[in-house]
Amino acid sequence: MDAKDILGLPKTPLPLSQEKKSQPKKDSQRKPDGISREVYALTGGLAPLMPSIDVSQLKRRPPSDEKITWQWLPFTSSARKDNLQLYHWVRVVNGVPPTGDYSFAKYNKSVDVVKYTEEEYEKYLTDPMWTKEETDQLFDLCERFDLRFVVIADRFTSSRSVEELKDRYYNVSRAMLIARAPSPGDVSGHPLVKEPYNSSQETERKRALSMVLSQTKHQERKDTQVLAEAKRIAESRMTALGTEEPALPVASNFDPDIAEVAVNL
């Protein structure tokens, strides 16, 4: 008795397993220049997630006929009105410094605030709630602070709210836009005419936002419960309306004479 008899295995020899199929050889890829062997083994030759800089560009040197130096030179900017002269490092090629305006002056953007004359003010812009001095000061501050009305309200001499300042500015701008247009239809699509500023709506919006931001956690949970209960009631009503029995159909062969006899009986 051997181990096969103990385990109950047949004594016939099992068929030999098939030979492993020879796997095709992978095409060997040549390691590109400029990449270490370890990095290439980790990436497997895949493209990097971020664009890499060509090594040849790093090793490229400027032409021999160009002499590049960095010099501490003065400059002025057209964005300033006081002709302030400052200094910065400038790349100079062959001893010729760059010319032209300061490169960052193009980012100095300002708002085009409308201008009006004395005649235009008397004809189109008079308002019993505003004097001409207050209107002039408002537009001067709007031009100075680029319509930052929070700053303008802080610098304004009289006690005016931000909504009042906005309302006066946009009303004057809209009135001048319509007055200077050849016809009202030419400026009907302008945002100032199409969507005029509503100070009362802005005040109500800020009040509602202040109420929401000042709510406590208890009030938020209570509002959530109320909304959930309202949703449940609406769903139950819709379910009840869906389960109601339909109205009885009216007979198409209705005879009014027979109905009259039935009523008399």
Backbone hydrogen bonds in HBPLUS format (Angstrom, degrees):
<---DONOR---> <-ACCEPTOR-->    atom                        ^
c    i                          cat <-CA-CA->   ^        H-A-AA   ^      H-
h    n   atom  resd res      DA  || num        DHA   H-A  angle D-A-AA Bond
n    s   type  num  typ     dist DA aas  dist angle  dist       angle   num
A0006-ILE N   A0002-ASP O   3.20 MM   4  6.57 156.4  2.26 148.9 155.6     1
A0007-LEU N   A0003-ALA O   2.96 MM   4  6.15 159.7  2.00 149.0 154.2     2
A0008-GLY N   A0004-LYS O   2.82 MM   4  5.74 116.0  2.24 135.1 150.7     3
A0009-LEU N   A0004-LYS O   2.85 MM   5  4.91 150.6  1.93 144.1 147.9     4
A0040-TYR N   A0036-SER O   3.06 MM   4  6.26 160.7  2.10 149.8 155.5     5
A0041-ALA N   A0037-ARG O   2.96 MM   4  6.09 146.5  2.07 140.8 149.6     6
A0042-LEU N   A0038-GLU O   3.04 MM   4  6.32 145.8  2.16 144.3 153.1     7
A0043-THR N   A0039-VAL O   3.03 MM   4  6.24 164.4  2.06 153.8 157.3     8
A0044-GLY N   A0040-TYR O   2.93 MM   4  5.74 138.5  2.11 136.8 147.2     9
A0046-LEU N   A0043-THR O   3.26 MM   3  5.63 167.1  2.28 110.9 114.8    10
A0057-GLN N   A0054-ASP O   3.02 MM   3  5.42 135.2  2.23 104.3 116.0    11
A0058-LEU N   A0055-VAL O   3.06 MM   3  5.19 124.1  2.38  97.5 111.6    12
A0059-LYS N   A0055-VAL O   3.13 MM   4  6.45 151.1  2.22 150.5 158.3    13
A0060-ARG N   A0056-SER O   3.08 MM   4  6.06 117.4  2.49 132.4 146.3    14
A0066-GLU N   A0063-PRO O   3.18 MM   3  5.66 167.3  2.19 114.6 118.6    15
A0094-ASN N   A0067-LYS O   2.70 MM  27  4.83 164.1  1.72 143.7 149.3    16
A0069-THR N   A0092-VAL O   2.87 MM  23  5.22 164.3  1.90 155.0 160.5    17
A0092-VAL N   A0069-THR O   2.71 MM  23  5.22 174.0  1.72 168.4 168.3    18
A0071-GLN N   A0090-VAL O   2.95 MM  19  5.37 158.8  2.00 150.9 153.7    19
A0090-VAL N   A0071-GLN O   2.83 MM  19  5.37 154.8  1.89 147.8 155.9    20
A0073-LEU N   A0088-HIS O   3.05 MM  15  5.81 150.1  2.14 162.9 154.3    21
A0088-HIS N   A0073-LEU O   3.06 MM  15  5.81 155.8  2.12 155.8 159.7    22
A0075-PHE N   A0086-LEU O   2.74 MM  11  5.54 143.5  1.88 153.4 157.1    23
A0086-LEU N   A0075-PHE O   3.05 MM  11  5.54 162.3  2.08 165.7 164.6    24
A0080-ARG N   A0077-SER O   3.26 MM   3  5.80 163.4  2.29 111.3 115.9    25
A0096-VAL N   A0093-VAL O   3.05 MM   3  5.63 168.3  2.06 120.1 123.9    26
A0105-ALA N   A0102-TYR O   3.06 MM   3  5.46 165.3  2.08 116.4 120.7    27
A0107-TYR N   A0104-PHE O   3.30 MM   3  5.78 160.4  2.34 109.7 115.1    28
A0108-ASN N   A0105-ALA O   3.18 MM   3  5.56 166.3  2.20 113.4 116.7    29
A0121-TYR N   A0117-THR O   2.99 MM   4  6.19 152.3  2.07 144.5 152.1    30
A0122-GLU N   A0118-GLU O   3.08 MM   4  6.32 164.7  2.11 150.3 153.8    31
A0123-LYS N   A0119-GLU O   3.02 MM   4  6.12 140.1  2.18 142.4 153.5    32
A0124-TYR N   A0120-GLU O   2.86 MM   4  5.76 162.5  1.89 150.4 154.0    33
A0125-LEU N   A0121-TYR O   3.01 MM   4  4.64 141.2  2.16 118.2 129.4    34
A0130-TRP N   A0127-ASP O   3.10 MM   3  5.35 158.1  2.15 110.4 117.3    35
A0135-THR N   A0131-THR O   3.06 MM   4  6.32 158.0  2.11 146.9 153.2    36
A0136-ASP N   A0132-LYS O   2.86 MM   4  6.03 160.1  1.90 149.8 155.1    37
A0137-GLN N   A0133-GLU O   2.98 MM   4  6.15 159.5  2.02 145.1 150.9    38
A0138-LEU N   A0134-GLU O   2.88 MM   4  6.06 153.7  1.95 145.2 152.8    39
A0139-PHE N   A0135-THR O   3.05 MM   4  6.31 163.1  2.08 152.2 155.1    40
A0140-ASP N   A0136-ASP O   2.99 MM   4  6.17 148.6  2.09 145.5 154.6    41
A0141-LEU N   A0137-GLN O   3.00 MM   4  6.21 158.8  2.05 148.8 153.8    42
A0142-CYS N   A0138-LEU O   2.89 MM   4  6.14 148.6  1.99 144.7 154.4    43
A0143-GLU N   A0139-PHE O   3.08 MM   4  6.17 153.2  2.15 139.1 144.8    44
A0144-ARG N   A0140-ASP O   2.99 MM   4  6.16 147.5  2.10 139.8 149.5    45
A0145-PHE N   A0141-LEU O   2.87 MM   4  5.89 163.1  1.89 151.9 154.9    46
A0147-LEU N   A0142-CYS O   3.14 MM   5  4.72 153.0  2.22 126.9 134.8    47
A0148-ARG N   A0145-PHE O   3.16 MM   3  5.68 140.3  2.33 113.4 123.6    48
A0149-PHE N   A0147-LEU O   3.09 MM   2  5.44 118.2  2.48 106.9  90.4    49
A0151-VAL N   A0148-ARG O   3.06 MM   3  5.60 121.6  2.41 111.2 123.9    50
A0152-ILE N   A0148-ARG O   2.94 MM   4  6.21 156.4  2.00 147.5 155.1    51
A0153-ALA N   A0149-PHE O   2.84 MM   4  5.87 157.6  1.89 141.0 146.0    52
A0154-ASP N   A0150-VAL O   3.23 MM   4  6.41 142.7  2.38 133.2 142.6    53
A0155-ARG N   A0151-VAL O   3.02 MM   4  6.33 143.1  2.16 145.8 155.6    54
A0156-PHE N   A0152-ILE O   2.88 MM   4  5.91 122.5  2.21 143.7 158.8    55
A0160-ARG N   A0158-SER O   3.04 MM   2  5.91 114.2  2.49 112.9  96.5    56
A0165-LEU N   A0161-SER O   3.09 MM   4  6.41 158.6  2.14 150.2 155.7    57
A0166-LYS N   A0162-VAL O   2.97 MM   4  6.18 161.7  2.00 150.1 155.2    58
A0167-ASP N   A0163-GLU O   2.91 MM   4  6.00 158.7  1.95 144.3 150.7    59
A0168-ARG N   A0164-GLU O   3.03 MM   4  6.21 160.7  2.07 147.1 151.5    60
A0169-TYR N   A0165-LEU O   3.01 MM   4  6.16 164.0  2.04 149.0 153.8    61
A0170-TYR N   A0166-LYS O   2.95 MM   4  6.06 175.9  1.95 158.1 159.3    62
A0171-ASN N   A0167-ASP O   3.01 MM   4  5.97 149.9  2.10 140.3 148.9    63
A0172-VAL N   A0168-ARG O   3.07 MM   4  6.15 162.2  2.10 147.4 151.6    64
A0173-SER N   A0169-TYR O   2.98 MM   4  6.19 164.0  2.01 150.2 155.2    65
A0174-ARG N   A0170-TYR O   2.93 MM   4  5.95 156.8  1.98 140.3 146.7    66
A0175-ALA N   A0171-ASN O   2.94 MM   4  6.07 158.9  1.98 144.8 151.0    67
A0176-MET N   A0172-VAL O   2.96 MM   4  6.15 161.1  2.00 152.9 157.4    68
A0177-LEU N   A0173-SER O   2.98 MM   4  6.08 149.2  2.08 140.7 149.6    69
A0178-ILE N   A0174-ARG O   3.03 MM   4  6.24 159.2  2.08 150.5 154.7    70
A0179-ALA N   A0175-ALA O   2.95 MM   4  6.06 155.6  2.01 143.4 150.9    71
A0180-ARG N   A0176-MET O   3.04 MM   4  6.01 153.4  2.11 143.9 149.0    72
A0186-ASP N   A0183-SER O   3.09 MM   3  5.62 150.1  2.18 114.1 122.0    73
A0187-VAL N   A0184-PRO O   3.32 MM   3  5.76 148.0  2.43 108.8 116.2    74
A0188-SER N   A0185-GLY O   3.48 MM   3  5.00 169.4  2.50  95.1  97.6    75
A0190-HIS N   A0187-VAL O   3.19 MM   3  5.28 162.3  2.22 105.5 110.9    76
A0193-VAL N   A0190-HIS O   3.03 MM   3  5.39 132.3  2.26 108.9 121.3    77
A0194-LYS N   A0190-HIS O   2.73 MM   4  5.81 170.9  1.74 167.9 171.0    78
A0195-GLU N   A0191-PRO O   2.95 MM   4  5.42 159.8  1.99 133.6 139.8    79
A0202-GLU N   A0198-ASN O   3.11 MM   4  6.34 153.5  2.19 144.6 152.2    80
A0203-THR N   A0199-SER O   2.91 MM   4  6.14 153.8  1.98 148.3 155.2    81
A0204-GLU N   A0200-SER O   2.98 MM   4  6.19 158.9  2.02 146.4 152.0    82
A0205-ARG N   A0201-GLN O   2.88 MM   4  6.05 150.2  1.97 143.2 151.9    83
A0206-LYS N   A0202-GLU O   3.05 MM   4  6.27 160.5  2.09 147.2 151.3    84
A0207-ARG N   A0203-THR O   3.00 MM   4  6.20 152.2  2.07 144.3 152.4    85
A0208-ALA N   A0204-GLU O   2.94 MM   4  6.13 162.6  1.97 149.8 153.8    86
A0209-LEU N   A0205-ARG O   2.92 MM   4  6.11 156.4  1.98 146.3 153.5    87
A0210-SER N   A0206-LYS O   2.88 MM   4  6.02 151.8  1.96 142.7 150.2    88
A0211-MET N   A0207-ARG O   3.01 MM   4  6.30 150.2  2.11 144.9 152.7    89
A0212-VAL N   A0208-ALA O   3.03 MM   4  6.32 155.8  2.09 147.3 153.4    90
A0213-LEU N   A0209-LEU O   2.97 MM   4  6.17 162.9  2.00 150.7 155.2    91
A0214-SER N   A0210-SER O   3.03 MM   4  6.04 136.0  2.23 138.7 149.4    92
A0215-GLN N   A0212-VAL O   3.38 MM   3  5.49 166.6  2.40 105.4 108.6    93
A0220-GLU N   A0216-THR O   3.03 MM   4  6.33 153.8  2.10 147.7 155.3    94
A0221-ARG N   A0217-LYS O   2.98 MM   4  6.24 159.1  2.02 149.1 154.0    95
A0222-LYS N   A0218-HIS O   2.97 MM   4  6.19 154.1  2.04 146.0 153.6    96
A0223-ASP N   A0219-GLN O   2.92 MM   4  6.12 158.8  1.96 148.4 153.5    97
A0224-THR N   A0220-GLU O   2.99 MM   4  6.20 152.4  2.07 144.2 151.9    98
A0225-GLN N   A0221-ARG O   2.98 MM   4  6.24 152.5  2.06 145.1 152.2    99
A0226-VAL N   A0222-LYS O   2.97 MM   4  6.24 155.5  2.03 148.3 155.0   100
A0227-LEU N   A0223-ASP O   2.99 MM   4  6.20 161.5  2.03 149.0 153.5   101
A0228-ALA N   A0224-THR O   2.97 MM   4  6.15 155.1  2.03 144.6 151.7   102
A0229-GLU N   A0225-GLN O   2.91 MM   4  6.11 155.3  1.97 147.3 153.9   103
A0230-ALA N   A0226-VAL O   2.92 MM   4  6.15 156.8  1.97 148.5 155.0   104
A0231-LYS N   A0227-LEU O   2.96 MM   4  6.15 151.9  2.04 143.5 151.1   105
A0232-ARG N   A0228-ALA O   2.97 MM   4  6.21 151.1  2.05 142.8 150.7   106
A0233-ILE N   A0229-GLU O   2.96 MM   4  6.22 157.8  2.01 150.2 155.6   107
A0234-ALA N   A0230-ALA O   3.03 MM   4  6.20 160.0  2.07 145.3 150.7   108
A0235-GLU N   A0231-LYS O   2.98 MM   4  6.19 157.1  2.04 146.5 152.6   109
A0236-SER N   A0232-ARG O   2.94 MM   4  6.16 154.8  2.01 146.7 153.7   110
A0237-ARG N   A0233-ILE O   2.98 MM   4  6.20 152.4  2.05 147.5 154.7   111
A0238-MET N   A0234-ALA O   3.06 MM   4  6.29 156.6  2.12 145.4 151.6   112
A0239-THR N   A0235-GLU O   2.96 MM   4  6.20 151.6  2.05 143.9 151.9   113
A0240-ALA N   A0236-SER O   2.90 MM   4  6.12 153.6  1.97 143.9 151.1   114
A0241-LEU N   A0237-ARG O   2.93 MM   4  6.15 157.5  1.98 150.1 155.7   115
A0242-GLY N   A0238-MET O   3.08 MM   4  6.23 143.6  2.21 138.2 147.7   116
A0243-THR N   A0239-THR O   3.15 MM   4  6.39 135.9  2.35 142.4 152.8   117
A0259-ALA N   A0255-ASP O   3.28 MM   4  6.56 156.7  2.34 148.3 155.0   118
A0260-GLU N   A0256-PRO O   3.00 MM   4  6.21 148.3  2.10 142.7 150.6   119
A0261-VAL N   A0257-ASP O   3.08 MM   4  6.38 154.8  2.15 147.7 153.6   120
A0262-ALA N   A0258-ILE O   3.02 MM   4  6.25 155.4  2.08 146.7 153.4   121
A0263-VAL N   A0259-ALA O   3.06 MM   4  6.28 147.4  2.17 142.2 150.5   122
A0264-ASN N   A0260-GLU O   3.05 MM   4  6.33 155.1  2.12 146.0 152.2   123
A0265-LEU N   A0261-VAL O   3.03 MM   4  6.28 148.3  2.13 145.9 154.2   124
